[in-house]
Amino acid sequence: MSLPDRRMILATFIHNSGAHPGGWRYPGAASVDQHDFQHYARIAQTAERGKMHVYFSGDSQGYPHISGKDAFSATDYAGKLEPTTLLAALATVTRHIGLVATASTTYNEPYAIARRFASIDHISGGRAGWNVVTSASDSEARNFGRDLNMDHDARYARAEEFVDVVRNLWDSWEDGAVIRDQASARYFDPARVHQLDHQGQHFKVAGPLNIGRPPQGHPIIVQAGGSGPGRDLAARTADMIFTAANSLDAAKTFYTDMKQRAADFGRDPAKLLVIPSVQLMVRATEAEAKRADAELLDLVPEALALRTLQLQLGTDLSTCSPNDRLPDIALTNGGQWVQQQIIKMARDEDLTIGQLARRVVVSRASFSRSGTPEQIADLLENWFREGGADGFSLSPNYLPGGLEDFVDQVIPILQKRGLFRTDYEGATLRENLGLEKPANAFVADPTLGREPTIWA
Ligand SMILES: Cc1cc2nc3c(=O)[nH]c(=O)nc-3n(C[C@H](O)[C@H](O)[C@H](O)COP(=O)(O)O)c2cc1C
């Protein structure tokens, strides 16, 4: 077989002790204290052993729903290390893998976020990435001075401006602005440091940032919302989009749409990487894989499944029976893409609420499959070749075994087929993803900003 001219991107999306809510109880899983840094260090090193591109830590700044705390007490959702802090620590125990964390544009300020990811990029030698999310839940709003979440479209309008300000802050110091000329007492060249004086609808930010330009120029920008405004934000600003697609058809439709949107913004579509999430169970035989899947699902209480479904749909189903079909559901102010995918799945497959809840509690709207290493490799190859994905983000069901099985049994097959690299090619995450370092906006456009007056 001839080598394909493109290779897969592989990320791993790490939830505390596994993405599956039964994962922490699975007999093959280590008993994980999700506050224990050594657990994450081991995971990141395993992913790096597999030459994976990205270790991804998602985030939300609130507990799912305090009214559902009985049901959620069956999960390990509570108790989570703040992800940018975790990435900074992981940078010191890894050398190659990209380190991506979620940070919300709704409940943060651009200066603080620009500074934090610039710091991780420096600490890691150019391996940082920021997953831009707009925060879907009221439970986050209530921790930041609001009763309800900001409206969906308003969140995205703020996110658009937020990302622009962050990128300009990263550019506020040109590459090489720090000259450390002892003889002339010039630590930096003031002509190469720029003030933004940004005044927009949402933010007023003078700049410059108080840290030099990140080694990658800009840490990688990832986006994970799939609504219209979410897709546009990604198409204009992101290097990578994480998505949930539960069939090859859905993945292809999404992929084609994202590449078109990127082109509409005047970008090279190949530079916006479309990465669906997958949850996989790998075993020596198909029967064993199916059995392991069923064992995991048995560990999830029904009340948790029903609560999770309601959370993802943004709707109260307490008056329905698990044997009912889904009623009509209004568009949520939370995550709209995932909500619409779940509703479609219920209608297409004529599922009861109980059946749907058992699907959704496992993988939300993402693709979930069990099989032998060859079957899993076939599946990934098919999605990749058929135009459904530039690569995949594996959410291991349980840890560390779920990741180890993939790294030790599936990746070697992908490598043998020429679909995945056998070593890191570059030093930075951008280089390893085949993405260029962005030009500095202040160098490209000298009318932008001005020399800082803050020291005057
Ligand atoms: C793979 C994947 C990862 C995601 N990670 C996060 C996360 O870490 N934090 C978060 O608040 N939302 C996360 N989201 C959800 C979306 O970013 C979220 O629903 C967004 O707020 C709005 O989505 P929408 O554009 O579909 O309405 C993730 C979604 C996907 C598909």
The ligand as an SDF file (V2000), in Angstrom:
LIG
                    3D

 31 33  0  0  0  0  0  0  0  0999 V2000
  -14.6800   17.4810   22.0820 C   0  0  0  0  0  0  0  0  0  0  0  0
  -15.3360   18.5860   22.8150 C   0  0  0  0  0  0  0  0  0  0  0  0
  -14.7240   19.1150   23.9310 C   0  0  0  0  0  0  0  0  0  0  0  0
  -15.3210   20.1410   24.6420 C   0  0  0  0  0  0  0  0  0  0  0  0
  -14.6960   20.6370   25.7640 N   0  0  0  0  0  0  0  0  0  0  0  0
  -15.3060   21.5820   26.4970 C   0  0  0  0  0  0  0  0  0  0  0  0
  -14.7220   22.0590   27.7080 C   0  0  0  0  0  0  0  0  0  0  0  0
  -13.6570   21.6340   28.1050 O   0  0  0  0  0  0  0  0  0  0  0  0
  -15.3900   23.0040   28.3950 N   0  0  0  0  0  0  0  0  0  0  0  0
  -16.6110   23.5110   27.9890 C   0  0  0  0  0  0  0  0  0  0  0  0
  -17.1590   24.3770   28.6650 O   0  0  0  0  0  0  0  0  0  0  0  0
  -17.1880   23.0570   26.8610 N   0  0  0  0  0  0  0  0  0  0  0  0
  -16.5780   22.1120   26.1130 C   0  0  0  0  0  0  0  0  0  0  0  0
  -17.1550   21.6510   24.9680 N   0  0  0  0  0  0  0  0  0  0  0  0
  -18.4720   22.1150   24.6010 C   0  0  0  0  0  0  0  0  0  0  0  0
  -18.5700   23.2570   23.6550 C   0  0  0  0  0  0  0  0  0  0  0  0
  -17.4210   24.0180   23.5370 O   0  0  0  0  0  0  0  0  0  0  0  0
  -19.7360   24.0160   24.2120 C   0  0  0  0  0  0  0  0  0  0  0  0
  -20.8910   23.3040   24.0430 O   0  0  0  0  0  0  0  0  0  0  0  0
  -19.8810   25.4330   23.7680 C   0  0  0  0  0  0  0  0  0  0  0  0
  -19.9790   26.1550   24.9350 O   0  0  0  0  0  0  0  0  0  0  0  0
  -21.0890   25.8260   22.9250 C   0  0  0  0  0  0  0  0  0  0  0  0
  -21.2650   25.0120   21.8930 O   0  0  0  0  0  0  0  0  0  0  0  0
  -22.1990   25.3480   20.6510 P   0  0  0  0  0  0  0  0  0  0  0  0
  -21.4470   26.2770   19.7580 O   0  0  0  0  0  0  0  0  0  0  0  0
  -22.4220   23.9960   20.0740 O   0  0  0  0  0  0  0  0  0  0  0  0
  -23.4820   25.9520   21.1490 O   0  0  0  0  0  0  0  0  0  0  0  0
  -16.5670   20.6380   24.2320 C   0  0  0  0  0  0  0  0  0  0  0  0
  -17.1890   20.1120   23.0960 C   0  0  0  0  0  0  0  0  0  0  0  0
  -16.5970   19.0940   22.3910 C   0  0  0  0  0  0  0  0  0  0  0  0
  -17.2780   18.5680   21.1810 C   0  0  0  0  0  0  0  0  0  0  0  0
  1  2  1  0
  2  3  1  0
  2 30  2  0
  3  4  2  0
  4  5  1  0
  4 28  1  0
  5  6  2  0
  6  7  1  0
  6 13  1  0
  7  8  2  0
  7  9  1  0
  9 10  1  0
 10 11  2  0
 10 12  1  0
 12 13  2  0
 13 14  1  0
 14 15  1  0
 14 28  1  0
 15 16  1  0
 16 17  1  0
 16 18  1  0
 18 19  1  0
 18 20  1  0
 20 21  1  0
 20 22  1  0
 22 23  1  0
 23 24  1  0
 24 25  2  0
 24 26  1  0
 24 27  1  0
 28 29  2  0
 29 30  1  0
 30 31  1  0
M  END
$$$$
